[in-house]
Amino acid sequence: MNASAPLALGDQLLIPADHLTGLLRRLAAEWLQATDAGETDLDPRTVEALARALSEVADQIDVECIAFMPLRKEGRTGSRGGGPTPR
């Protein structure tokens, strides 16, 4: 995700969404790497399931943030397309 939509509770900013999704994905990747390298006694299937769950949460946050982003007027650079709107 290229945009940084804030995750907020009421009027209080908690953390930018892209920081949170990046953290979730890095954590999942590190769990998998540690398991693959034999650096943990955790059950590999359980680690894979947990890593998949974290990735799914990150994906869902991205989807919700994309839906939250305002669309720009036609003919201007859009936040979803990265370039001018085709005519």
C-alpha positions, 0 to 999 in steps of 0.5 A: 500500500502506498498511502499512509492512512491513519488508524485512529480511535475516536480523534486520537491517532494511534499509528499510520496504517502502513506502519502497522501492516509492515510490522505485521508482515515483518513479524510473520516473515521473521517467524517463518524464517526462524522456523525454517532455520530451526531456531525455535522449538515451535511447531512449524504448522502452528507458526505457518498458521499464525503467520498466515493469520497476521498476513490476512489481518494486514491485507484486511487493513490495507483493503479497508484503508484503500476503501477509506481513501477519497477518490480524486476528480476525473482527469486528475492524478488518482490515489488508486491509479497512480496516474491520470484517469484514462479518457 
